[in-house]
Amino acid sequence: MALEALRTSGGPRRGLAAALAREHGGVVRSWQRAVNEAQARFEQESGAASS
């Protein structure tokens, strides 16, 4: 879900973890961890696409 949110928004944005927590439930800290992991993958995909 976090990776899809990054793709939809076009990249990282402030407050994404909090928005995901409000929308899907759960703790912001857990969503922040998921967003951090998704951001690393998003950057890999973006880097691979531009190469």
mmJSON file of the N, C-alpha and C atoms, coordinates in Angstrom:
{"data_MODEL":{"atom_site":{
"group_PDB":["ATOM","ATOM","ATOM","ATOM","ATOM","ATOM","ATOM","ATOM","ATOM","ATOM","ATOM","ATOM","ATOM","ATOM","ATOM","ATOM","ATOM","ATOM","ATOM","ATOM","ATOM","ATOM","ATOM","ATOM","ATOM","ATOM","ATOM","ATOM","ATOM","ATOM","ATOM","ATOM","ATOM","ATOM","ATOM","ATOM","ATOM","ATOM","ATOM","ATOM","ATOM","ATOM","ATOM","ATOM","ATOM","ATOM","ATOM","ATOM","ATOM","ATOM","ATOM","ATOM","ATOM","ATOM","ATOM","ATOM","ATOM","ATOM","ATOM","ATOM","ATOM","ATOM","ATOM","ATOM","ATOM","ATOM","ATOM","ATOM","ATOM","ATOM","ATOM","ATOM","ATOM","ATOM","ATOM","ATOM","ATOM","ATOM","ATOM","ATOM","ATOM","ATOM","ATOM","ATOM","ATOM","ATOM","ATOM","ATOM","ATOM","ATOM","ATOM","ATOM","ATOM","ATOM","ATOM","ATOM","ATOM","ATOM","ATOM","ATOM","ATOM","ATOM","ATOM","ATOM","ATOM","ATOM","ATOM","ATOM","ATOM","ATOM","ATOM","ATOM","ATOM","ATOM","ATOM","ATOM","ATOM","ATOM","ATOM","ATOM","ATOM","ATOM","ATOM","ATOM","ATOM","ATOM","ATOM","ATOM","ATOM","ATOM","ATOM","ATOM","ATOM","ATOM","ATOM","ATOM","ATOM","ATOM","ATOM","ATOM","ATOM","ATOM","ATOM","ATOM","ATOM","ATOM","ATOM","ATOM","ATOM","ATOM","ATOM","ATOM","ATOM"],
"id":[1,2,3,4,5,6,7,8,9,10,11,12,13,14,15,16,17,18,19,20,21,22,23,24,25,26,27,28,29,30,31,32,33,34,35,36,37,38,39,40,41,42,43,44,45,46,47,48,49,50,51,52,53,54,55,56,57,58,59,60,61,62,63,64,65,66,67,68,69,70,71,72,73,74,75,76,77,78,79,80,81,82,83,84,85,86,87,88,89,90,91,92,93,94,95,96,97,98,99,100,101,102,103,104,105,106,107,108,109,110,111,112,113,114,115,116,117,118,119,120,121,122,123,124,125,126,127,128,129,130,131,132,133,134,135,136,137,138,139,140,141,142,143,144,145,146,147,148,149,150,151,152,153],
"type_symbol":["N","C","C","N","C","C","N","C","C","N","C","C","N","C","C","N","C","C","N","C","C","N","C","C","N","C","C","N","C","C","N","C","C","N","C","C","N","C","C","N","C","C","N","C","C","N","C","C","N","C","C","N","C","C","N","C","C","N","C","C","N","C","C","N","C","C","N","C","C","N","C","C","N","C","C","N","C","C","N","C","C","N","C","C","N","C","C","N","C","C","N","C","C","N","C","C","N","C","C","N","C","C","N","C","C","N","C","C","N","C","C","N","C","C","N","C","C","N","C","C","N","C","C","N","C","C","N","C","C","N","C","C","N","C","C","N","C","C","N","C","C","N","C","C","N","C","C","N","C","C","N","C","C"],
"label_atom_id":["N","CA","C","N","CA","C","N","CA","C","N","CA","C","N","CA","C","N","CA","C","N","CA","C","N","CA","C","N","CA","C","N","CA","C","N","CA","C","N","CA","C","N","CA","C","N","CA","C","N","CA","C","N","CA","C","N","CA","C","N","CA","C","N","CA","C","N","CA","C","N","CA","C","N","CA","C","N","CA","C","N","CA","C","N","CA","C","N","CA","C","N","CA","C","N","CA","C","N","CA","C","N","CA","C","N","CA","C","N","CA","C","N","CA","C","N","CA","C","N","CA","C","N","CA","C","N","CA","C","N","CA","C","N","CA","C","N","CA","C","N","CA","C","N","CA","C","N","CA","C","N","CA","C","N","CA","C","N","CA","C","N","CA","C","N","CA","C","N","CA","C","N","CA","C","N","CA","C"],
"label_alt_id":[null,null,null,null,null,null,null,null,null,null,null,null,null,null,null,null,null,null,null,null,null,null,null,null,null,null,null,null,null,null,null,null,null,null,null,null,null,null,null,null,null,null,null,null,null,null,null,null,null,null,null,null,null,null,null,null,null,null,null,null,null,null,null,null,null,null,null,null,null,null,null,null,null,null,null,null,null,null,null,null,null,null,null,null,null,null,null,null,null,null,null,null,null,null,null,null,null,null,null,null,null,null,null,null,null,null,null,null,null,null,null,null,null,null,null,null,null,null,null,null,null,null,null,null,null,null,null,null,null,null,null,null,null,null,null,null,null,null,null,null,null,null,null,null,null,null,null,null,null,null,null,null,null],
"label_comp_id":["MET","MET","MET","ALA","ALA","ALA","LEU","LEU","LEU","GLU","GLU","GLU","ALA","ALA","ALA","LEU","LEU","LEU","ARG","ARG","ARG","THR","THR","THR","SER","SER","SER","GLY","GLY","GLY","GLY","GLY","GLY","PRO","PRO","PRO","ARG","ARG","ARG","ARG","ARG","ARG","GLY","GLY","GLY","LEU","LEU","LEU","ALA","ALA","ALA","ALA","ALA","ALA","ALA","ALA","ALA","LEU","LEU","LEU","ALA","ALA","ALA","ARG","ARG","ARG","GLU","GLU","GLU","HIS","HIS","HIS","GLY","GLY","GLY","GLY","GLY","GLY","VAL","VAL","VAL","VAL","VAL","VAL","ARG","ARG","ARG","SER","SER","SER","TRP","TRP","TRP","GLN","GLN","GLN","ARG","ARG","ARG","ALA","ALA","ALA","VAL","VAL","VAL","ASN","ASN","ASN","GLU","GLU","GLU","ALA","ALA","ALA","GLN","GLN","GLN","ALA","ALA","ALA","ARG","ARG","ARG","PHE","PHE","PHE","GLU","GLU","GLU","GLN","GLN","GLN","GLU","GLU","GLU","SER","SER","SER","GLY","GLY","GLY","ALA","ALA","ALA","ALA","ALA","ALA","SER","SER","SER","SER","SER","SER"],
"label_asym_id":["A","A","A","A","A","A","A","A","A","A","A","A","A","A","A","A","A","A","A","A","A","A","A","A","A","A","A","A","A","A","A","A","A","A","A","A","A","A","A","A","A","A","A","A","A","A","A","A","A","A","A","A","A","A","A","A","A","A","A","A","A","A","A","A","A","A","A","A","A","A","A","A","A","A","A","A","A","A","A","A","A","A","A","A","A","A","A","A","A","A","A","A","A","A","A","A","A","A","A","A","A","A","A","A","A","A","A","A","A","A","A","A","A","A","A","A","A","A","A","A","A","A","A","A","A","A","A","A","A","A","A","A","A","A","A","A","A","A","A","A","A","A","A","A","A","A","A","A","A","A","A","A","A"],
"label_entity_id":["1","1","1","1","1","1","1","1","1","1","1","1","1","1","1","1","1","1","1","1","1","1","1","1","1","1","1","1","1","1","1","1","1","1","1","1","1","1","1","1","1","1","1","1","1","1","1","1","1","1","1","1","1","1","1","1","1","1","1","1","1","1","1","1","1","1","1","1","1","1","1","1","1","1","1","1","1","1","1","1","1","1","1","1","1","1","1","1","1","1","1","1","1","1","1","1","1","1","1","1","1","1","1","1","1","1","1","1","1","1","1","1","1","1","1","1","1","1","1","1","1","1","1","1","1","1","1","1","1","1","1","1","1","1","1","1","1","1","1","1","1","1","1","1","1","1","1","1","1","1","1","1","1"],
"label_seq_id":[1,1,1,2,2,2,3,3,3,4,4,4,5,5,5,6,6,6,7,7,7,8,8,8,9,9,9,10,10,10,11,11,11,12,12,12,13,13,13,14,14,14,15,15,15,16,16,16,17,17,17,18,18,18,19,19,19,20,20,20,21,21,21,22,22,22,23,23,23,24,24,24,25,25,25,26,26,26,27,27,27,28,28,28,29,29,29,30,30,30,31,31,31,32,32,32,33,33,33,34,34,34,35,35,35,36,36,36,37,37,37,38,38,38,39,39,39,40,40,40,41,41,41,42,42,42,43,43,43,44,44,44,45,45,45,46,46,46,47,47,47,48,48,48,49,49,49,50,50,50,51,51,51],
"pdbx_PDB_ins_code":[null,null,null,null,null,null,null,null,null,null,null,null,null,null,null,null,null,null,null,null,null,null,null,null,null,null,null,null,null,null,null,null,null,null,null,null,null,null,null,null,null,null,null,null,null,null,null,null,null,null,null,null,null,null,null,null,null,null,null,null,null,null,null,null,null,null,null,null,null,null,null,null,null,null,null,null,null,null,null,null,null,null,null,null,null,null,null,null,null,null,null,null,null,null,null,null,null,null,null,null,null,null,null,null,null,null,null,null,null,null,null,null,null,null,null,null,null,null,null,null,null,null,null,null,null,null,null,null,null,null,null,null,null,null,null,null,null,null,null,null,null,null,null,null,null,null,null,null,null,null,null,null,null],
"Cartn_x":[0.814,0.0,0.859,1.92,2.787,3.464,3.903,4.544,3.551,2.343,1.31,1.01,0.992,0.762,1.9,3.129,4.266,4.157,3.786,3.64,2.539,1.436,0.301,0.654,1.373,1.72,2.955,3.623,4.786,6.073,6.047,7.24,6.913,7.935,7.724,7.072,6.246,5.651,5.468,5.514,5.38,3.981,3.903,2.623,2.005,2.729,2.175,1.856,2.739,2.506,1.268,1.102,-0.069,-1.347,-1.286,-2.46,-2.83,-1.851,-2.117,-2.683,-2.177,-2.685,-4.14,-4.477,-5.87,-6.776,-6.31,-7.134,-7.308,-6.228,-6.246,-6.163,-5.978,-5.851,-4.418,-4.16,-2.821,-2.097,-0.864,-0.023,0.857,1.013,1.813,3.239,3.802,5.176,5.336,4.357,4.404,4.297,3.413,3.277,4.54,5.201,6.435,7.506,7.571,8.513,8.194,6.918,6.506,6.804,6.582,6.859,8.361,9.18,10.637,11.099,10.588,10.94,10.432,9.218,8.646,9.412,9.875,10.629,11.937,12.602,13.839,13.554,12.479,12.115,11.702,10.95,10.521,11.743,12.736,13.953,14.715,14.747,15.378,14.674,13.347,12.566,12.783,12.805,13.007,14.395,15.371,16.739,16.903,16.244,16.312,15.581,14.517,13.738,14.513,15.295,16.026,17.345,17.783,19.055,18.88],
"Cartn_y":[-1.194,0.0,1.259,1.229,2.405,2.663,1.605,1.773,2.318,1.82,2.319,3.788,4.174,5.58,6.456,5.968,6.725,6.869,5.78,5.839,6.818,6.782,7.651,9.118,9.405,10.801,11.264,10.355,10.735,10.789,10.334,10.311,10.627,10.708,10.943,12.302,12.324,13.591,13.562,14.714,14.849,14.422,13.651,13.249,12.01,11.332,10.16,9.052,8.789,7.733,8.039,9.276,9.662,9.51,9.883,9.743,8.275,7.417,5.986,5.409,5.86,5.386,5.793,7.014,7.46,6.671,6.445,5.785,4.296,3.625,2.165,1.651,2.548,2.137,1.761,1.618,1.254,2.439,2.187,3.16,3.872,5.181,5.969,5.427,5.007,4.496,3.287,2.396,1.228,1.643,2.587,3.078,3.804,4.509,5.207,4.212,3.102,2.045,1.525,1.285,0.798,1.822,3.086,4.146,4.226,4.093,4.135,3.0,1.805,0.659,0.857,1.353,1.584,2.678,3.68,4.757,4.232,3.342,2.757,1.976,1.213,0.452,1.384,2.433,3.409,4.055,4.402,5.019,4.043,2.758,1.739,1.64,1.606,1.507,2.732,3.897,5.139,5.188,4.729,4.695,3.701,2.556,1.537,2.004,2.754,3.233,4.301,5.099,6.17,5.702,4.483,3.964,3.337],
"Cartn_z":[0.0,0.0,0.0,0.763,0.841,-0.504,-1.172,-2.471,-3.488,-3.478,-4.391,-4.117,-2.853,-2.501,-3.019,-2.945,-3.477,-4.991,-5.651,-7.107,-7.502,-6.781,-7.085,-6.887,-5.814,-5.522,-6.289,-6.974,-7.762,-6.964,-5.739,-4.911,-3.469,-2.657,-1.228,-0.962,0.057,0.482,1.989,2.559,4.01,4.452,5.528,6.082,5.463,4.593,3.924,4.92,5.859,6.848,7.691,8.091,8.885,8.072,6.8,5.944,5.771,5.59,5.447,6.738,7.872,9.161,9.353,8.973,9.087,8.15,6.939,5.924,6.186,6.584,6.693,8.122,9.077,10.466,10.801,12.057,12.503,13.103,13.451,14.129,13.107,13.263,12.333,12.251,13.381,13.382,12.464,12.474,11.59,10.127,9.855,8.49,8.049,8.966,8.602,8.181,8.892,8.522,7.121,6.847,5.532,4.44,4.734,3.757,3.484,4.51,4.32,3.416,3.647,2.809,1.385,1.255,-0.065,-0.808,-0.076,-0.705,-1.291,-0.583,-1.096,-2.381,-2.38,-3.575,-4.717,-4.393,-5.392,-6.052,-5.254,-5.79,-6.673,-6.288,-7.133,-8.468,-8.443,-9.671,-10.542,-9.928,-10.681,-11.294,-10.544,-11.053,-12.19,-12.078,-13.125,-14.379,-14.219,-15.36,-16.149,-15.445,-16.124,-16.729,-16.385,-16.935,-18.273],
"occupancy":[1.0,1.0,1.0,1.0,1.0,1.0,1.0,1.0,1.0,1.0,1.0,1.0,1.0,1.0,1.0,1.0,1.0,1.0,1.0,1.0,1.0,1.0,1.0,1.0,1.0,1.0,1.0,1.0,1.0,1.0,1.0,1.0,1.0,1.0,1.0,1.0,1.0,1.0,1.0,1.0,1.0,1.0,1.0,1.0,1.0,1.0,1.0,1.0,1.0,1.0,1.0,1.0,1.0,1.0,1.0,1.0,1.0,1.0,1.0,1.0,1.0,1.0,1.0,1.0,1.0,1.0,1.0,1.0,1.0,1.0,1.0,1.0,1.0,1.0,1.0,1.0,1.0,1.0,1.0,1.0,1.0,1.0,1.0,1.0,1.0,1.0,1.0,1.0,1.0,1.0,1.0,1.0,1.0,1.0,1.0,1.0,1.0,1.0,1.0,1.0,1.0,1.0,1.0,1.0,1.0,1.0,1.0,1.0,1.0,1.0,1.0,1.0,1.0,1.0,1.0,1.0,1.0,1.0,1.0,1.0,1.0,1.0,1.0,1.0,1.0,1.0,1.0,1.0,1.0,1.0,1.0,1.0,1.0,1.0,1.0,1.0,1.0,1.0,1.0,1.0,1.0,1.0,1.0,1.0,1.0,1.0,1.0,1.0,1.0,1.0,1.0,1.0,1.0],
"B_iso_or_equiv":[0.0,0.0,0.0,0.0,0.0,0.0,0.0,0.0,0.0,0.0,0.0,0.0,0.0,0.0,0.0,0.0,0.0,0.0,0.0,0.0,0.0,0.0,0.0,0.0,0.0,0.0,0.0,0.0,0.0,0.0,0.0,0.0,0.0,0.0,0.0,0.0,0.0,0.0,0.0,0.0,0.0,0.0,0.0,0.0,0.0,0.0,0.0,0.0,0.0,0.0,0.0,0.0,0.0,0.0,0.0,0.0,0.0,0.0,0.0,0.0,0.0,0.0,0.0,0.0,0.0,0.0,0.0,0.0,0.0,0.0,0.0,0.0,0.0,0.0,0.0,0.0,0.0,0.0,0.0,0.0,0.0,0.0,0.0,0.0,0.0,0.0,0.0,0.0,0.0,0.0,0.0,0.0,0.0,0.0,0.0,0.0,0.0,0.0,0.0,0.0,0.0,0.0,0.0,0.0,0.0,0.0,0.0,0.0,0.0,0.0,0.0,0.0,0.0,0.0,0.0,0.0,0.0,0.0,0.0,0.0,0.0,0.0,0.0,0.0,0.0,0.0,0.0,0.0,0.0,0.0,0.0,0.0,0.0,0.0,0.0,0.0,0.0,0.0,0.0,0.0,0.0,0.0,0.0,0.0,0.0,0.0,0.0,0.0,0.0,0.0,0.0,0.0,0.0],
"pdbx_formal_charge":[null,null,null,null,null,null,null,null,null,null,null,null,null,null,null,null,null,null,null,null,null,null,null,null,null,null,null,null,null,null,null,null,null,null,null,null,null,null,null,null,null,null,null,null,null,null,null,null,null,null,null,null,null,null,null,null,null,null,null,null,null,null,null,null,null,null,null,null,null,null,null,null,null,null,null,null,null,null,null,null,null,null,null,null,null,null,null,null,null,null,null,null,null,null,null,null,null,null,null,null,null,null,null,null,null,null,null,null,null,null,null,null,null,null,null,null,null,null,null,null,null,null,null,null,null,null,null,null,null,null,null,null,null,null,null,null,null,null,null,null,null,null,null,null,null,null,null,null,null,null,null,null,null],
"auth_seq_id":[1,1,1,2,2,2,3,3,3,4,4,4,5,5,5,6,6,6,7,7,7,8,8,8,9,9,9,10,10,10,11,11,11,12,12,12,13,13,13,14,14,14,15,15,15,16,16,16,17,17,17,18,18,18,19,19,19,20,20,20,21,21,21,22,22,22,23,23,23,24,24,24,25,25,25,26,26,26,27,27,27,28,28,28,29,29,29,30,30,30,31,31,31,32,32,32,33,33,33,34,34,34,35,35,35,36,36,36,37,37,37,38,38,38,39,39,39,40,40,40,41,41,41,42,42,42,43,43,43,44,44,44,45,45,45,46,46,46,47,47,47,48,48,48,49,49,49,50,50,50,51,51,51],
"auth_comp_id":["MET","MET","MET","ALA","ALA","ALA","LEU","LEU","LEU","GLU","GLU","GLU","ALA","ALA","ALA","LEU","LEU","LEU","ARG","ARG","ARG","THR","THR","THR","SER","SER","SER","GLY","GLY","GLY","GLY","GLY","GLY","PRO","PRO","PRO","ARG","ARG","ARG","ARG","ARG","ARG","GLY","GLY","GLY","LEU","LEU","LEU","ALA","ALA","ALA","ALA","ALA","ALA","ALA","ALA","ALA","LEU","LEU","LEU","ALA","ALA","ALA","ARG","ARG","ARG","GLU","GLU","GLU","HIS","HIS","HIS","GLY","GLY","GLY","GLY","GLY","GLY","VAL","VAL","VAL","VAL","VAL","VAL","ARG","ARG","ARG","SER","SER","SER","TRP","TRP","TRP","GLN","GLN","GLN","ARG","ARG","ARG","ALA","ALA","ALA","VAL","VAL","VAL","ASN","ASN","ASN","GLU","GLU","GLU","ALA","ALA","ALA","GLN","GLN","GLN","ALA","ALA","ALA","ARG","ARG","ARG","PHE","PHE","PHE","GLU","GLU","GLU","GLN","GLN","GLN","GLU","GLU","GLU","SER","SER","SER","GLY","GLY","GLY","ALA","ALA","ALA","ALA","ALA","ALA","SER","SER","SER","SER","SER","SER"],
"auth_asym_id":["A","A","A","A","A","A","A","A","A","A","A","A","A","A","A","A","A","A","A","A","A","A","A","A","A","A","A","A","A","A","A","A","A","A","A","A","A","A","A","A","A","A","A","A","A","A","A","A","A","A","A","A","A","A","A","A","A","A","A","A","A","A","A","A","A","A","A","A","A","A","A","A","A","A","A","A","A","A","A","A","A","A","A","A","A","A","A","A","A","A","A","A","A","A","A","A","A","A","A","A","A","A","A","A","A","A","A","A","A","A","A","A","A","A","A","A","A","A","A","A","A","A","A","A","A","A","A","A","A","A","A","A","A","A","A","A","A","A","A","A","A","A","A","A","A","A","A","A","A","A","A","A","A"],
"auth_atom_id":["N","CA","C","N","CA","C","N","CA","C","N","CA","C","N","CA","C","N","CA","C","N","CA","C","N","CA","C","N","CA","C","N","CA","C","N","CA","C","N","CA","C","N","CA","C","N","CA","C","N","CA","C","N","CA","C","N","CA","C","N","CA","C","N","CA","C","N","CA","C","N","CA","C","N","CA","C","N","CA","C","N","CA","C","N","CA","C","N","CA","C","N","CA","C","N","CA","C","N","CA","C","N","CA","C","N","CA","C","N","CA","C","N","CA","C","N","CA","C","N","CA","C","N","CA","C","N","CA","C","N","CA","C","N","CA","C","N","CA","C","N","CA","C","N","CA","C","N","CA","C","N","CA","C","N","CA","C","N","CA","C","N","CA","C","N","CA","C","N","CA","C","N","CA","C","N","CA","C"],
"pdbx_PDB_model_num":[1,1,1,1,1,1,1,1,1,1,1,1,1,1,1,1,1,1,1,1,1,1,1,1,1,1,1,1,1,1,1,1,1,1,1,1,1,1,1,1,1,1,1,1,1,1,1,1,1,1,1,1,1,1,1,1,1,1,1,1,1,1,1,1,1,1,1,1,1,1,1,1,1,1,1,1,1,1,1,1,1,1,1,1,1,1,1,1,1,1,1,1,1,1,1,1,1,1,1,1,1,1,1,1,1,1,1,1,1,1,1,1,1,1,1,1,1,1,1,1,1,1,1,1,1,1,1,1,1,1,1,1,1,1,1,1,1,1,1,1,1,1,1,1,1,1,1,1,1,1,1,1,1]
}}}
